[in-house]
Amino acid sequence: MTEHAPVMAAALAVVGSINLDLTVTTERLPTPGETLGGGVLRRQPGGKGANQAVAGARLGGRVRMVGAVGNDGDGEALVAAMAAAGVDISGILRVAEPTGTALINVDWAGENQIVVCPGANGVLDLEGVEFDAEEAVLCQLEVDLEVVLEAARKTDGYFALNAAPAMPLPAELLERCDLIMVNETEYALIPELATARLVAVTYGKDGAAIFAEGTKVAEVPGLSVPVANTIGAGDAFCAALVLALRSGLNYTQALTTANAVGAAAVGDAASQPFLEPLATYQPQG
């Protein structure tokens, strides 16, 4: 596959999930069969796709969202939140199924447990959807794998995949990806990533690295920051890395920038944290 030249316009189409996050914060995570009291409940926008689209827009990208919500109040609220963040919402379908919901338990250290009810995300299709050649397309795996494959087939330009949640990836998809992004657990669960074209791996407090066909080509250390919530950090990292690479930064510069964005995100309790423009996080000099 040919190399794609950097695009200064930083256009991004995100294909993925849109969820209502029901987040309960407790002192610690419960053990199996245990009931904990004293939880604090928050309802907030979420879903990996929506989180990445909002992060991209807040970082200054020109972002549109392709996804699905139900014909219900939750769906309307989630779409309105994306629009308020600057995301183009014209590609969001309204369907009969209820809006997707994530049930999240977070402890005081920021660790979490998540159960996702896909709802409308499970019936997303790309009929009539087209991608411009200058757009980077970013997918995750919270929608049907066939939808992700279709997005890859429809993409003439740069195609990036956040391979989460972890699952076996078809050879066709692996070969089409210009960039794959995972955390260290997902990297271990998807052995075929060991020789993929370009893979970014996050290691939490230990930083991140980029591998080109199994060879490490960039590495950055972790940043010590107060942790409020880790849920949106990986999504912010993914959006930032795609935009940074597409703006012409080299691997180390882009990884340093995305790592700083992820660190900023963990300090915000929201799944869609407030972020400064991308240039704010870029290395100086």
C-alpha positions in Angstrom: 0.0 0.0 0.0 1.3 3.5 -0.8 2.4 6.0 1.8 -0.1 8.9 2.4 1.3 12.4 2.5 0.6 14.4 5.6 -2.5 16.6 5.5 -2.3 19.9 7.2 -6.1 20.3 7.3 -6.3 17.6 10.0 -9.7 16.2 8.6 -10.9 13.2 10.6 -13.9 11.0 10.2 -14.7 8.8 13.2 -16.7 5.7 12.7 -17.8 4.1 16.0 -19.9 3.9 19.1 -21.9 6.5 20.9 -22.9 5.6 24.5 -24.5 7.1 27.6 -22.0 6.5 30.4 -23.5 5.7 33.8 -20.5 6.0 36.0 -20.4 5.1 39.7 -17.4 6.2 41.7 -16.5 4.2 44.8 -13.6 4.0 47.1 -12.6 0.7 45.6 -13.9 -1.7 43.0 -16.2 -4.5 44.3 -15.1 -8.1 44.4 -17.4 -10.7 42.8 -20.7 -11.0 44.7 -20.0 -8.0 46.9 -22.2 -5.0 47.3 -20.6 -1.6 48.0 -22.4 1.5 49.4 -21.5 5.1 49.2 -21.2 5.4 45.4 -21.5 8.6 43.5 -23.5 8.4 40.2 -22.8 10.5 37.1 -24.6 10.4 33.7 -22.3 11.7 30.9 -21.6 11.3 27.2 -19.3 8.4 26.2 -18.6 5.6 23.7 -15.1 5.2 22.2 -16.2 6.6 18.9 -17.9 9.7 20.4 -15.0 10.2 22.8 -12.5 10.2 20.0 -14.6 12.5 17.8 -15.0 15.0 20.6 -11.3 14.8 21.6 -10.4 15.4 17.9 -12.6 18.4 17.7 -11.4 19.9 20.9 -7.8 19.4 19.8 -8.6 21.5 16.7 -9.4 18.9 14.1 -12.1 19.1 11.5 -14.1 16.1 12.7 -17.3 14.3 11.7 -18.9 11.4 13.5 -20.5 8.4 11.8 -22.5 6.4 14.3 -26.0 5.6 15.5 -28.3 6.5 18.5 -31.8 5.6 19.4 -34.9 7.8 18.9 -34.8 8.7 22.6 -33.8 11.4 25.0 -30.4 9.9 25.7 -29.6 9.9 22.0 -30.7 13.5 21.5 -28.6 14.6 24.5 -25.5 12.7 23.2 -25.7 14.2 19.7 -26.2 17.7 21.2 -23.1 17.2 23.3 -21.0 16.3 20.3 -22.3 19.2 18.3 -21.5 21.6 21.1 -17.9 20.3 21.1 -17.6 21.1 17.4 -18.2 17.7 15.8 -20.1 17.5 12.5 -23.1 15.3 13.5 -24.7 14.9 10.0 -23.5 11.3 9.8 -25.3 10.1 12.9 -28.2 7.8 12.3 -31.4 7.6 14.5 -32.6 4.0 14.8 -35.3 2.1 16.6 -33.0 0.4 19.1 -32.2 2.3 22.3 -29.1 4.4 22.6 -26.0 2.4 23.7 -25.2 2.5 27.4 -22.0 1.8 29.3 -22.2 0.8 33.0 -18.9 1.9 34.6 -17.5 1.5 38.1 -14.4 3.7 38.9 -12.4 3.7 42.1 -10.6 6.6 43.8 -7.4 5.6 42.0 -9.0 5.9 38.6 -9.2 2.1 37.9 -12.4 1.0 36.3 -14.7 -1.9 35.3 -17.0 -1.5 32.3 -20.0 -3.3 30.9 -21.3 -2.1 27.5 -24.9 -2.5 26.2 -24.5 -1.7 22.5 -28.1 -0.9 21.6 -28.1 1.3 18.5 -24.4 0.8 18.0 -25.1 -2.8 17.0 -27.2 -1.8 14.0 -24.9 0.9 12.5 -24.4 0.5 8.8 -22.5 2.6 6.3 -25.0 2.7 3.4 -24.5 5.9 1.6 -21.5 6.9 3.6 -18.5 8.1 1.7 -15.1 9.3 2.9 -13.0 12.0 1.2 -9.5 11.1 0.2 -8.0 13.8 2.5 -9.9 12.5 5.5 -8.2 10.2 8.0 -10.8 7.6 9.0 -10.6 6.3 12.6 -12.5 3.2 13.8 -12.7 1.2 17.0 -14.2 -2.2 17.7 -17.3 -1.3 19.8 -19.4 -1.6 16.6 -19.8 -4.7 14.4 -16.5 -5.9 12.8 -18.2 -5.9 9.4 -18.9 -2.2 9.7 -15.2 -1.6 10.5 -14.2 -3.7 7.5 -16.6 -1.8 5.3 -15.2 1.5 6.5 -11.7 0.2 5.6 -12.8 -0.8 2.1 -14.5 2.6 1.6 -11.4 4.6 2.7 -9.1 5.8 -0.1 -6.8 7.7 2.3 -5.4 7.2 5.8 -7.1 4.5 7.9 -6.5 4.1 11.6 -7.9 1.5 14.0 -8.1 1.5 17.8 -8.3 -2.2 18.2 -10.4 -2.1 21.4 -12.0 -4.2 22.8 -9.4 -6.8 21.8 -10.5 -9.5 19.3 -9.0 -11.5 16.4 -8.5 -9.2 13.4 -9.0 -10.4 9.8 -5.9 -10.2 7.6 -7.7 -7.9 5.2 -8.2 -5.4 8.0 -4.7 -5.6 9.3 -3.2 -5.1 5.9 -5.4 -2.0 5.3 -4.5 -0.2 8.5 -2.0 2.6 8.3 -2.0 2.8 12.1 -3.3 0.5 14.9 -3.5 1.8 18.5 -3.9 -0.5 21.6 -3.0 -0.6 25.2 -0.5 -3.1 26.5 -3.2 -5.7 27.5 -4.8 -5.5 24.0 -1.4 -5.8 22.4 -0.8 -9.1 24.2 -4.3 -10.4 23.3 -3.8 -9.8 19.6 -0.6 -11.6 18.6 -0.9 -10.6 14.9 -0.1 -7.0 15.9 3.5 -8.1 16.5 4.3 -7.7 12.8 1.7 -5.1 11.7 2.8 -2.1 9.7 2.5 0.5 12.4 1.3 -0.1 16.0 1.1 2.4 18.9 1.0 0.8 22.3 0.2 2.6 25.5 1.5 1.5 28.9 -0.4 3.7 31.3 2.0 5.4 33.7 4.9 3.8 31.9 4.4 5.8 28.7 3.9 4.6 25.1 5.8 3.2 22.1 5.4 2.9 18.3 6.4 -0.3 16.5 6.9 -0.6 12.7 6.6 -4.2 11.7 7.7 -5.3 15.1 10.6 -2.9 15.4 10.4 -0.1 18.0 10.7 3.2 16.3 9.6 5.6 19.0 9.2 5.5 22.8 8.2 8.1 25.4 8.1 7.8 29.2 5.0 8.2 31.3 4.0 11.6 32.8 3.2 11.8 36.5 -0.2 13.5 36.9 -3.1 13.3 39.3 -5.6 10.7 38.2 -9.3 11.5 38.2 -10.5 9.0 35.5 -8.7 6.8 33.0 -11.8 6.1 30.8 -11.3 8.9 28.3 -7.5 9.0 28.3 -7.0 6.2 25.7 -9.6 7.8 23.4 -8.0 11.2 23.7 -4.6 9.6 23.0 -5.9 7.9 19.8 -7.4 11.1 18.4 -4.3 13.1 19.2 -1.9 10.6 17.6 -3.8 10.4 14.4 -4.1 14.2 14.1 -0.4 14.6 15.1 0.8 12.2 12.5 -1.4 13.7 9.8 -0.2 17.2 10.6 3.3 16.1 9.7 5.0 15.3 13.0 7.5 12.5 13.1 6.8 9.4 15.2 8.6 10.6 18.3 7.0 14.1 18.1 3.5 12.7 17.5 3.9 10.1 20.3 5.1 12.8 22.7 2.1 15.0 21.8 -0.4 12.2 22.1 1.1 11.0 25.4 0.7 14.6 26.8 -2.9 14.7 25.7 -3.6 11.3 27.4 -2.0 12.6 30.6 -4.2 15.7 30.5 -7.3 13.6 30.0 -6.8 11.4 33.1 -6.9 14.6 35.2 -10.5 15.2 34.1 -13.3 13.1 35.6 -15.3 13.2 32.3 -15.1 10.5 29.6 -15.0 13.4 27.1 -12.5 15.7 28.9 -11.8 19.3 28.1 -8.6 19.6 25.9 -6.5 22.5 24.6 -5.6 22.8 20.9 -3.2 20.1 19.7 -0.2 22.5 19.4 -0.4 23.1 23.2 0.8 19.6 23.8 3.5 19.4 21.1 7.2 19.3 22.1 9.0 22.6 21.9 12.1 23.1 19.8 
